Amino acid sequence: MQATATVLVYSDDANTREQVRLAVGRRPAADLPPVEYVECATLPAVLTELERGGIDLCVLDGEANPAGGMGVCRQIKDEIFRCPPVLVLIGRPQDAWLATWSRADAAVTHPVDPVALSDALAVLLRARLAPKAKAVATR
C-alpha cells in the first residue's frame, strides 16, 4: 500500500478548505493510507500543483471565486494528462447536473457532511490507488 495519499483541496475560502480537512481527517477509511493535504486558493496554484504531479485526488469548491470548482474541473480534465479523480463541492443538490457537465467523478453538497465527504473520497481513492498497488506488487 502507498505510504500516503495526497489530496489537493481548492477553495478561495480558507474556512471551506479547513472544513474539508477536518471532515476527512487523517484517514478517510481504515483500509486507506493517511492523507496529506495540499491547499490551493487560486486556479494558477491548482494548475502548478497538478503539473508537478503526485496528487491522488482533487476536492474542488464549486462556489469558489473567481474560478469556480466546476469550471476548474472541466479545465483540468481537458488539460492534465492522467488527471486525478475530482470531487466537487456543490451548493445545492440541484447542481448535480453541473457537476456531471464538469466531468467530476463525484459531488457532495456544501456545507460539508463529514460522513458523505469521507465516503465519497474513500471510493475515489480506492479506485485511484488500486492500480498503483498492483503495479508495485508485480515488480
Secondary structure, 3 states (H helix, E strand, C coil): CCCCEEEEEECCCHHHHHHHHHHHCCCCCCCCCCEEEEEECCHHHHHHHHHHCCCCEEEEECCCCCCCHHHHHHHHHHHCCCCCCEEEEECCHHHHHHHHHCCCCEEEECCCCHHHHHHHHHHHHHHHHHHHHHHHHCC
